[in-house]
Amino acid sequence: MARFMVARPAEDADAVVNRWAAAFTANDADAILKLYTPDAIVLGTISSTIAEGTAPIRDYFNVLPGSGSSVVIGEHRTMVLSDGAVLVTGFYDFTTIRDGHPAPTPARFTIVVVKRDGEWLIAHHHSSRRS
């Protein structure tokens, strides 16, 4: 009989956050958008508005393709809230290209990952600059 490994919620949520970082660094806004629930809320690092739902989140990440921006996830913590909800919070470092030169932006994040229809997706994402 074959045995199948079933990942735990914390591991699943961490995998979503890592896919988000990989898609961001690949400047792939479409891949990022697929990681969010249709009713997700994003409080972005460089936004003064709340992006709620697919279209506003797409607008927020619309500047990413071809930008050369990247992100590295740093120290973080993962807290299982329930079998279907996980909180991941921590630090990440963005690098954007300004005037042809890399410009680092240290930031902090809080991401809520939820299980919907068997798939782990981001339902809430808050990010702010860190000094």
Sequence and secondary structure as in RCSB ss.txt:
>XXXX:A:sequence
MARFMVARPAEDADAVVNRWAAAFTANDADAILKLYTPDAIVLGTISSTIAEGTAPIRDYFNVLPGSGSSVVIGE
HRTMVLSDGAVLVTGFYDFTTIRDGHPAPTPARFTIVVVKRDGEWLIAHHHSSRRS
>XXXX:A:secstr
        HHHHHHHHHHHHHHHHHTT HHHHHTTEEEEEEEE TT SS EESHHHHHHHHTT TTS  EEEEEE
EEEEEEETTEEEEEEEEEEEEEETTEEEEEEEEEEEEEEEETTEEEEEEEEEEE  
